[in-house]
Amino acid sequence: MVVGIATAGFYAYRAHQAVKNVESYSDIVTSALSRDGLSETDKNLVLAIIYQETKGGETDVMQSSESVTGTTNTTSNSTASIENGVSHLADMLTYAQEKNVDVWTGVQAYNFGKSYIDFVAKNGGKNTLDLAAQYSKDVVAPSLGNTTGETYLHLNWDSILYNGGKLYVDGGNLFYAQEVQNKMNLIDWFK
């Protein structure tokens, strides 16, 4: 029991530190939201994406360079990363709204790309783990060379419960939207 309490305390401390780190980008996020026509209510969503991507601990805090240049880690500062990331997110959310799909499809598209929105629009209009898994396996992974359905372990509660903790190699993160939602809850909890 003591070990369990100590472990929980350790993870709570780490989450609190990550939230504090992510919150340090709050002013830059607010400015980027305003520039791209998103509202202040989207602030925690962007902070949750920063948490999901890097916990705010890398220069390319939103891992947005790939959406701009096609190559990872080419952004030279966190402000540019946030500006590019918020712009990309705004594009995904706008397109999701145009296609009449849920917001979480737009968030998942931040990871999978814009075509995921079209896929969900043709398959019920709501992001689900089953749709994300199908798209990851059948579209994203093969487009990047994984034509065999090879997987690797990605362990968290959601992934363990869904499929034993597996992601497709080169298939993006099929749990992305759900994990961002969980990070939003952590940010709210630790504020």
N, C-alpha and C positions, 0 to 999 in steps of 0.2 A: 504494500500500500504506500509506504514512504517513497519507494522508487517511482511509483506512478504519479504521485503528487509532485515530486521533484522534476520528473520529465515534463509534466503538464506546465509547471512553472517555467521551465526552461523555454518551452515553445511559446508560451505567452510572452515572455520577456523578448524573445527574438521577433515575434510579430509586432510587439509594441515598438521596438527599435526600427523595424522596417517601415512602419506607419509614420513614425517621426521623420525618417529619412525622406519618404515619399512626400510628406506634407511640406517639406522645405521647397518644393517646386510649385507650391500653390499659386504664387503671384504670376509666375510665367504661364501657368496653365490658364489662369483667369484672362490674361492678355490674349493668349492664343484662341481661347473660346470666343472672345469678343470679335477678333479678327475674322474668324471663320463662320460667324453667324450662329454659333451654338450658345445655349444659355448657361447661366451659372449653375443650373440644376444638373448639367452634364459634368460638372467639375469632379465629383467623386468617381464618375465613370472613367474619366481620363486618369485620375490618380490611381485607380484600381488597375488600369492597363499598365501604368508605370510600375506598380507593385508586381504585377504578373510578369512583366518582361524582364525587369532588372532589379527590382526593389530599390530603384533609384541609385544603384551602385556602379553604374557604368556611364560613360560619356553619352552614348546613344541610348538614353534612358527609356525611350519608347520603341527601340529597335526599328526605327522608321526609315533608316537609310535605304533599306532594300526596296521599299515602296517608291523611293525617289530615284535611286540610281540603278537598282537591280542587283546591287552588291551589298552584303552586310557590313556593318561597322565602318562606314565611310563618313559618317557625320562627325564633325570636329568638336561640337559642343552641345551641351544639354538643351540650351535654348533652341537651337536649330532642330534638334531631335523632337522636342515637344511641338514646335511650330509645324514641322512636317507630319508628325504623328496625328496631331489634332486635325490638320487639313485632310489627311487620309481618312481618319475616322469620320469627319464631317461628310466626305464623299460617300462613304459606305452607308452612313445613317440616312442621308438624303436619298440615295438610290434604293435603300430598303423601303423607305416610305413611299417612293414612287411605285415600287413593285408590290406594295400592300402586304409586306411581310413584317414580322415582329422585330422589335429593336435588337433582340439578341441574335437574330440572323445577321444584322449589320455588324454587331460586335464580333461574331464568329468570322465574318468576312474580313475583318481587320487582319485576321491570321491566315485565312484561306484564299482571299482575293475576291474581287467583285462578282465573278461568275457564280460563286456560291449562292448569292442572292437570287439569281435567276433559277438555279437548281431548286432552292427552297420554294420559290414562287410557283414552280411547276409541281411541287410535291407537298401541298398542304398549307404553305404560307407561314409555318412556324418552325423555328429551329428546334431540333430534337437531337439527342445523342445518336439515335439510329441513323438519321439523315447525315449528320456530321461524320459518322463512322463510314457510311457508304461513300460519301464524297471523298473523304480522306483516302480510302482504299482504292476507289475506282477512278478518281480524277487527279488528285494532288500527287499522291505517291508515284503513279506511273509517269506523270509528266516530268518528274524529277529522277526517274530511273528505276524505281522500285516496282517492277512488273510481277514480282512473285508474292506480294503480300507480306513480306518480311516485317516483323514487329520487334519492338524493344520495350523494356519496362519503364513505365511512367507511374510511379506510385503516389497516390493520394486517395482519400476516401472515395471520391466519386469514381475514379478509374478502377479501383479495386472492386467496388460493388458492381460496376457496369460490365467489365470484361477481364477482370483479373489484373488490371493495371497495364494494359498494352496500348501502344501507339504504333502506327505504321511508319517505318523508316521513310524519311523524306515526305511524309504525309501531313505535315503540320500537326497542330494539336487539336484533336477532335473535341477535347474537353475545354477549349479556350473560353468560350462564352460563360460556361458554368464556373470556371475558375476565376474569371474576372468578377462575376457576381459574388462569389465567396470573398474575394478581396475587398469588394465594396462593403460587405458586411463587417469585415475586420476593421476597415477604416472607420466606419460608423461606431463600432464598439470601442475602439481605442482613442477616440477623440476626446 
